[in-house]
Amino acid sequence: MTEPADHPLVTAVKPLVDAMGARILAPDEATGDDVVLAWEGEDVLAVRLPQLADSLDHILAAMERRHGMPLAELDRKTKQAVVRALEARGAFSVRHGVETVAGALGVSRFTVYNYLNRDNTAKAAE
């Protein structure tokens, strides 16, 4: 399907759909796991959400774009900030999330756990 790109609902939700790594479909292409969005009582589009593992890859790619370089090339302090941001977004609830993040950052799993523990220890001391 070609999405109804000129519809105001598509215009409104497209930035969010893109940020999530989701896809816009025609409502008649929707399956049980897709979210159908209506406008004034008429189904306009469906959103196919990404799998959680795909979402993590999408988030990591977006962070690389934001920093303008591969995450592995960031300094330690910035890597720690990336880990905090990823934790806030639930990245470590995804199966193999720590391993995926460690690979993207060019560090060991142990280092990622240290970054997480350091942040949690600092919060507990406050």
TILUMMI-36646 format. One line per 5 residues: number of its first residue (from 1); their letters; for each residue x, y, z of N, C-alpha, C, O, CB. Coordinates in Angstrom, 1 decimal. Glycine has a CB too. Layout:
N
NUM = a = X/Y/Z/X/Y/Z/X/Y/Z/X/Y/Z/X/Y/Z | ...
This chain:
126
1 = mtepa = 0.8/-1.2/0.0/0.0/0.0/0.0/0.9/1.2/0.0/2.0/1.2/0.5/-0.9/0.0/1.2 | 0.4/2.3/-0.6/1.0/3.6/-0.4/0.2/4.2/0.7/-1.0/4.3/0.6/1.0/4.4/-1.8 | 0.9/4.7/1.7/0.2/5.3/2.8/-0.4/6.6/2.4/0.0/7.3/1.5/1.2/5.6/4.0 | -1.6/6.9/3.0/-2.3/8.2/2.7/-1.5/9.4/3.2/-1.9/10.0/4.2/-3.7/8.2/3.2 | -0.3/9.6/2.6/0.6/10.6/3.1/0.1/12.0/3.3/0.6/12.8/4.1/1.8/10.7/2.1
6 = dhplv = -1.0/12.3/2.5/-1.5/13.7/2.7/-2.6/13.8/3.8/-3.1/14.9/4.0/-2.1/14.1/1.4 | -2.9/12.7/4.4/-3.9/12.8/5.5/-3.3/13.4/6.8/-2.1/13.1/7.1/-4.5/11.3/5.9 | -4.0/14.3/7.5/-3.4/14.9/8.6/-2.9/14.0/9.7/-2.0/14.3/10.5/-4.4/15.9/9.2 | -3.6/12.8/9.9/-3.2/11.9/10.9/-1.9/11.3/10.6/-1.1/11.1/11.5/-4.3/10.8/11.1 | -1.6/11.0/9.3/-0.4/10.4/8.9/0.7/11.4/9.2/1.8/11.1/9.7/-0.4/10.0/7.5
11 = tavkp = 0.5/12.7/8.8/1.5/13.7/9.1/1.8/13.9/10.6/2.9/14.1/10.9/0.9/15.1/8.5 | 0.7/13.7/11.4/0.9/13.9/12.8/1.7/12.7/13.5/2.5/13.0/14.3/-0.4/14.0/13.5 | 1.5/11.5/13.0/2.1/10.4/13.7/3.4/9.9/13.1/4.1/9.1/13.7/1.1/9.2/13.8 | 3.7/10.3/11.9/4.8/9.8/11.1/6.2/10.0/11.9/7.0/9.1/12.0/5.0/10.5/9.8 | 6.4/11.2/12.5/7.7/11.3/13.3/7.8/10.3/14.4/8.9/9.8/14.7/7.8/12.8/13.8
16 = lvdam = 6.7/10.1/15.1/6.7/9.1/16.2/6.9/7.7/15.7/7.7/6.9/16.2/5.4/9.2/17.0 | 6.2/7.3/14.6/6.4/6.0/14.0/7.8/5.8/13.5/8.4/4.7/13.8/5.4/5.8/12.8 | 8.4/6.8/12.9/9.8/6.7/12.5/10.7/6.6/13.6/11.7/5.8/13.6/10.2/7.9/11.6 | 10.5/7.3/14.7/11.4/7.3/15.9/11.3/5.9/16.6/12.3/5.5/17.2/11.0/8.4/16.9 | 10.2/5.2/16.5/10.1/3.9/17.1/10.6/2.8/16.2/10.8/1.7/16.6/8.6/3.6/17.4
21 = garil = 10.8/3.1/14.9/11.2/2.1/14.0/10.1/1.3/13.5/10.2/0.1/13.1/12.3/1.2/14.6 | 8.9/1.8/13.6/7.6/1.1/13.2/7.4/1.4/11.7/8.1/2.1/11.1/6.4/1.6/14.1 | 6.3/0.8/11.2/5.9/1.0/9.8/4.4/1.4/9.7/3.6/0.9/10.5/6.2/-0.2/9.0 | 4.1/2.3/8.8/2.7/2.7/8.5/2.2/1.8/7.4/2.9/1.6/6.4/2.6/4.2/8.2 | 1.0/1.2/7.6/0.3/0.4/6.7/-1.1/0.8/6.4/-1.6/1.7/7.1/0.3/-1.1/7.1
26 = apdea = -1.7/0.3/5.4/-3.1/0.6/5.1/-3.9/-0.2/6.2/-3.4/-1.3/6.6/-3.6/0.1/3.7 | -5.0/0.3/6.6/-5.8/-0.4/7.7/-6.2/-1.8/7.3/-6.2/-2.7/8.1/-7.0/0.4/8.0 | -6.4/-2.1/6.0/-6.8/-3.4/5.6/-5.6/-4.4/5.5/-5.8/-5.6/5.4/-7.4/-3.4/4.2 | -4.4/-3.9/5.7/-3.2/-4.8/5.8/-2.9/-5.1/7.3/-2.0/-5.9/7.5/-2.0/-4.1/5.2 | -3.6/-4.6/8.2/-3.3/-4.8/9.6/-3.6/-6.2/10.0/-4.5/-6.8/9.6/-4.1/-3.8/10.5
31 = tgddv = -2.7/-6.7/10.9/-3.0/-8.0/11.6/-3.3/-7.7/13.0/-3.4/-6.6/13.4/-1.7/-8.9/11.4 | -3.5/-8.8/13.8/-3.9/-8.7/15.2/-3.0/-7.9/16.1/-3.4/-7.3/17.1/-4.2/-10.0/15.7 | -1.7/-7.9/15.7/-0.7/-7.2/16.5/-0.5/-5.7/16.1/0.2/-5.0/16.8/0.6/-7.9/16.5 | -1.1/-5.3/15.0/-0.9/-3.9/14.6/-1.9/-3.0/15.3/-2.9/-3.5/15.8/-1.1/-3.8/13.0 | -1.6/-1.7/15.3/-2.5/-0.7/15.9/-3.1/0.0/14.8/-2.4/0.7/14.0/-1.7/0.2/16.9
36 = vlawe = -4.5/0.0/14.7/-5.2/0.7/13.7/-5.6/2.1/14.3/-6.2/2.1/15.4/-6.4/-0.1/13.2 | -5.3/3.1/13.6/-5.7/4.5/14.0/-6.8/5.0/13.1/-6.8/4.9/11.9/-4.5/5.4/14.0 | -7.8/5.6/13.8/-9.0/6.2/13.1/-9.0/7.7/13.3/-8.4/8.3/14.2/-10.3/5.6/13.7 | -9.7/8.3/12.3/-9.8/9.8/12.3/-11.3/10.0/12.0/-11.8/9.6/10.9/-8.9/10.5/11.2 | -12.0/10.6/12.9/-13.4/10.9/12.7/-14.2/9.7/12.3/-15.0/9.7/11.4/-13.6/12.0/11.7
41 = gedvl = -13.9/8.6/13.0/-14.7/7.3/12.9/-14.2/6.5/11.7/-14.8/5.4/11.5/-16.1/7.7/12.7 | -13.3/6.9/10.9/-12.8/6.2/9.8/-11.4/5.7/10.0/-10.5/6.5/10.3/-12.9/7.0/8.5 | -11.1/4.4/9.8/-9.8/3.8/9.9/-8.9/4.4/8.8/-9.2/4.3/7.6/-9.8/2.3/9.8 | -7.8/5.1/9.2/-6.9/5.8/8.2/-5.6/5.0/8.0/-5.2/5.0/6.9/-6.6/7.2/8.7 | -5.0/4.5/9.0/-3.8/3.8/8.9/-3.6/2.8/10.0/-4.3/2.8/11.0/-2.6/4.8/8.9
46 = avrlp = -2.6/1.9/9.8/-2.3/0.9/10.8/-0.8/1.1/11.1/0.0/1.5/10.2/-2.6/-0.5/10.4 | -0.4/0.9/12.3/1.0/1.0/12.7/1.5/-0.4/13.1/1.0/-1.1/14.0/1.3/2.0/13.8 | 2.6/-0.9/12.4/3.2/-2.2/12.7/4.4/-1.9/13.6/5.4/-1.3/13.2/3.6/-3.0/11.5 | 4.3/-2.3/14.9/5.4/-2.0/15.8/6.5/-2.9/15.6/6.3/-4.1/15.2/4.9/-2.1/17.3 | 7.7/-2.5/15.8/8.9/-3.4/15.7/9.0/-4.4/16.8/8.5/-4.2/17.9/10.2/-2.6/15.6
51 = qlads = 9.7/-5.5/16.5/10.1/-6.4/17.6/11.0/-5.7/18.6/11.7/-4.8/18.2/10.7/-7.7/17.0 | 11.0/-6.1/19.8/11.8/-5.4/20.8/13.3/-5.4/20.5/14.0/-4.4/20.6/11.6/-6.1/22.2 | 13.8/-6.5/20.0/15.2/-6.6/19.6/15.5/-5.6/18.5/16.6/-4.9/18.5/15.7/-8.0/19.2 | 14.6/-5.4/17.5/14.8/-4.5/16.4/14.7/-3.1/17.0/15.4/-2.2/16.5/13.7/-4.7/15.4 | 13.9/-2.9/18.0/13.8/-1.5/18.6/15.1/-1.1/19.2/15.6/0.0/19.0/12.7/-1.5/19.7
56 = ldhil = 15.8/-2.0/19.9/17.1/-1.7/20.5/18.1/-1.3/19.4/18.8/-0.4/19.5/17.6/-2.9/21.3 | 18.1/-2.1/18.3/19.0/-1.7/17.2/18.7/-0.4/16.6/19.6/0.4/16.3/19.0/-2.8/16.1 | 17.4/-0.1/16.5/17.0/1.2/16.0/17.4/2.4/17.0/17.9/3.4/16.5/15.4/1.3/15.8 | 17.3/2.1/18.3/17.7/3.1/19.3/19.2/3.4/19.2/19.6/4.5/19.3/17.3/2.7/20.7 | 19.9/2.3/19.1/21.4/2.4/19.0/21.8/3.2/17.8/22.7/4.1/17.8/22.1/1.0/19.0
61 = aamer = 21.2/2.9/16.7/21.5/3.6/15.4/21.1/5.1/15.5/21.9/6.0/15.1/20.7/3.0/14.2 | 20.0/5.4/16.2/19.6/6.8/16.4/20.6/7.5/17.3/21.0/8.7/17.1/18.2/6.9/17.0 | 21.1/6.8/18.3/22.1/7.4/19.2/23.4/7.7/18.5/24.1/8.7/18.7/22.4/6.5/20.4 | 23.8/6.8/17.6/25.0/7.1/16.8/24.8/8.3/15.9/25.7/9.1/15.7/25.4/5.8/15.9 | 23.7/8.4/15.3/23.4/9.6/14.4/23.4/10.9/15.3/24.0/11.9/14.9/22.0/9.5/13.7
66 = rhgmp = 22.9/10.8/16.5/22.8/12.0/17.4/24.2/12.4/17.8/24.5/13.6/17.9/22.0/11.7/18.6 | 25.1/11.4/18.0/26.5/11.7/18.4/27.4/11.9/17.3/28.5/12.4/17.4/27.0/10.6/19.3 | 27.0/11.6/16.1/27.8/11.8/14.9/29.0/10.9/14.7/29.9/11.2/14.0/28.2/13.2/14.9 | 28.9/9.8/15.4/30.0/8.8/15.3/29.6/7.5/15.9/28.6/7.4/16.6/31.3/9.3/16.0 | 30.3/6.4/15.6/30.0/5.1/16.2/30.1/5.2/17.7/31.0/5.9/18.2/30.9/4.0/15.7
71 = laeld = 29.2/4.6/18.4/29.2/4.7/19.9/30.5/4.2/20.5/30.9/4.6/21.5/28.0/3.8/20.4 | 31.2/3.2/19.8/32.4/2.7/20.3/33.5/3.8/20.3/34.5/3.6/21.1/32.9/1.5/19.4 | 33.4/4.8/19.6/34.4/5.9/19.6/34.1/7.0/20.6/34.9/7.9/20.7/34.4/6.5/18.2 | 33.1/6.9/21.3/32.8/7.9/22.4/33.7/7.8/23.5/34.3/6.7/23.8/31.3/7.8/22.8 | 33.9/8.9/24.3/34.7/8.8/25.5/33.9/8.1/26.6/32.7/7.9/26.5/35.2/10.2/26.0
76 = rktkq = 34.6/7.7/27.7/34.0/6.9/28.7/32.8/7.6/29.4/31.8/7.0/29.6/35.0/6.6/29.8 | 32.9/8.9/29.6/31.8/9.6/30.3/30.6/9.6/29.4/29.5/9.5/29.9/32.3/11.1/30.6 | 30.8/9.8/28.1/29.6/9.8/27.2/29.0/8.4/27.1/27.8/8.3/27.0/30.1/10.3/25.8 | 29.9/7.4/27.1/29.4/6.0/27.1/28.5/5.8/28.3/27.5/5.1/28.2/30.5/5.0/27.0 | 28.9/6.3/29.5/28.2/6.1/30.7/26.8/6.8/30.5/25.8/6.3/31.0/28.9/6.7/31.9
81 = avvra = 26.8/8.0/29.9/25.5/8.7/29.7/24.6/7.9/28.7/23.4/7.9/28.9/25.8/10.1/29.1 | 25.2/7.3/27.7/24.5/6.5/26.8/23.8/5.3/27.5/22.7/5.0/27.3/25.4/6.0/25.6 | 24.6/4.6/28.4/24.0/3.5/29.2/22.9/4.0/30.0/21.9/3.3/30.1/25.2/2.9/30.0 | 23.0/5.1/30.7/21.9/5.6/31.5/20.7/5.9/30.7/19.6/5.6/31.1/22.3/6.9/32.2 | 20.9/6.5/29.5/19.7/6.8/28.6/19.1/5.5/28.1/17.9/5.4/28.1/20.2/7.6/27.4
86 = learg = 19.9/4.5/27.8/19.4/3.2/27.4/18.6/2.5/28.5/17.6/1.8/28.3/20.5/2.3/26.8 | 19.1/2.6/29.7/18.5/2.0/30.8/17.1/2.6/31.0/16.1/2.0/31.3/19.3/2.1/32.1 | 17.0/4.0/30.9/15.8/4.7/31.1/14.7/4.2/30.0/13.5/4.3/30.2/16.0/6.2/31.0 | 15.2/3.8/28.8/14.3/3.4/27.8/14.0/1.9/27.8/13.4/1.4/26.9/14.9/3.8/26.4 | 14.6/1.2/28.8/14.3/-0.2/28.9/15.1/-1.2/28.1/14.7/-2.3/27.9/12.8/-0.4/28.6
91 = afsvr = 16.2/-0.7/27.6/17.1/-1.5/26.7/17.6/-2.8/27.4/17.8/-3.7/26.7/18.2/-0.7/26.3 | 17.7/-2.8/28.7/18.3/-3.9/29.3/17.2/-5.0/29.7/17.6/-6.0/30.3/19.1/-3.5/30.5 | 16.0/-4.7/29.4/14.9/-5.7/29.6/14.8/-6.6/28.4/14.1/-7.6/28.4/13.6/-5.0/29.9 | 15.4/-6.2/27.3/15.4/-7.0/26.1/16.4/-8.1/26.2/17.5/-7.9/26.7/15.7/-6.1/24.8 | 16.1/-9.3/25.8/17.0/-10.4/25.8/18.3/-10.1/25.1/18.2/-9.6/24.0/16.3/-11.7/25.2
96 = hgvet = 19.4/-10.3/25.7/20.7/-10.0/25.2/21.0/-8.5/25.1/21.8/-8.1/24.3/20.9/-10.7/23.9 | 20.2/-7.7/25.8/20.3/-6.3/25.7/21.7/-5.8/26.2/22.3/-4.9/25.5/19.3/-5.6/26.5 | 22.2/-6.3/27.3/23.5/-5.9/27.8/24.6/-6.3/26.7/25.5/-5.5/26.5/23.8/-6.6/29.1 | 24.5/-7.5/26.2/25.5/-7.9/25.2/25.4/-7.0/23.9/26.5/-6.6/23.4/25.3/-9.4/24.8 | 24.2/-6.7/23.5/24.1/-5.8/22.3/24.6/-4.4/22.5/25.3/-3.9/21.7/22.6/-5.7/21.9
101 = vagal = 24.3/-3.9/23.7/24.8/-2.5/24.0/26.4/-2.6/24.2/27.0/-1.7/23.7/24.2/-2.0/25.3 | 26.9/-3.6/24.9/28.3/-3.7/25.0/29.0/-3.8/23.7/30.0/-3.1/23.5/28.7/-4.9/25.9 | 28.5/-4.5/22.8/29.1/-4.6/21.4/29.0/-3.3/20.7/30.0/-2.9/20.1/28.3/-5.6/20.6 | 27.9/-2.6/20.8/27.8/-1.3/20.2/28.8/-0.2/20.8/29.3/0.6/20.1/26.4/-0.7/20.3 | 29.0/-0.3/22.1/29.9/0.6/22.8/31.4/0.2/22.7/32.3/1.0/23.0/29.5/0.7/24.2
106 = gvsrf = 31.6/-1.0/22.2/33.0/-1.5/22.2/33.6/-1.8/23.5/34.8/-1.6/23.8/33.8/-0.5/21.4 | 32.7/-2.2/24.5/33.2/-2.5/25.8/32.7/-3.9/26.2/31.9/-4.5/25.4/32.7/-1.4/26.9 | 33.1/-4.4/27.3/32.7/-5.7/27.8/31.3/-5.6/28.5/30.9/-4.5/28.9/33.7/-6.4/28.8 | 30.6/-6.7/28.7/29.4/-6.7/29.4/29.7/-6.3/30.9/28.9/-5.6/31.5/28.8/-8.2/29.4 | 30.8/-6.7/31.4/31.2/-6.3/32.8/31.2/-4.8/32.9/30.8/-4.2/33.9/32.6/-6.9/33.1
111 = tvyny = 31.8/-4.1/31.9/31.8/-2.6/31.9/30.4/-2.0/31.9/30.2/-1.1/32.6/32.7/-2.1/30.7 | 29.5/-2.6/31.1/28.2/-2.1/31.1/27.5/-2.2/32.4/26.9/-1.3/32.9/27.3/-2.8/30.0 | 27.7/-3.4/33.0/27.2/-3.6/34.4/27.8/-2.7/35.4/27.1/-2.2/36.3/27.4/-5.1/34.8 | 29.1/-2.4/35.2/29.7/-1.4/36.1/29.1/0.0/36.0/28.9/0.7/36.9/31.2/-1.3/35.9 | 28.9/0.4/34.7/28.2/1.7/34.5/26.8/1.7/35.1/26.5/2.7/35.7/28.1/2.0/32.9
116 = lnrdn = 26.1/0.6/35.0/24.8/0.6/35.6/24.8/0.6/37.1/24.1/1.3/37.8/24.0/-0.7/35.1 | 25.8/-0.2/37.7/25.9/-0.2/39.1/26.4/1.1/39.7/25.9/1.6/40.8/26.9/-1.3/39.6 | 27.3/1.8/39.0/27.8/3.1/39.4/26.7/4.1/39.5/26.6/4.9/40.5/28.9/3.6/38.5 | 25.8/4.1/38.5/24.7/5.0/38.5/23.7/4.7/39.6/23.2/5.6/40.3/24.0/4.9/37.1 | 23.4/3.4/39.8/22.5/3.0/40.9/23.0/3.3/42.3/22.3/3.7/43.2/22.1/1.5/40.8
121 = takaa = 24.4/3.2/42.5/25.0/3.5/43.7/24.9/5.0/44.0/24.7/5.4/45.1/26.5/3.0/43.7 | 25.1/5.8/43.0/25.0/7.2/43.1/23.6/7.7/43.5/23.5/8.6/44.3/25.5/7.9/41.9 | 22.6/7.0/42.9/21.2/7.4/43.2/20.9/7.0/44.7/20.2/7.7/45.4/20.3/6.6/42.3 | 21.4/5.8/45.1/21.1/5.4/46.5/21.8/6.3/47.5/21.2/6.4/48.6/21.6/4.0/46.7 | 22.9/6.9/47.2/23.6/7.8/48.1/22.9/9.2/48.3/23.1/9.9/49.2/25.1/8.0/47.7
126 = e = 22.0/9.5/47.3/21.4/10.8/47.4/20.3/10.9/48.4/19.7/12.0/48.6/20.8/11.2/46.0
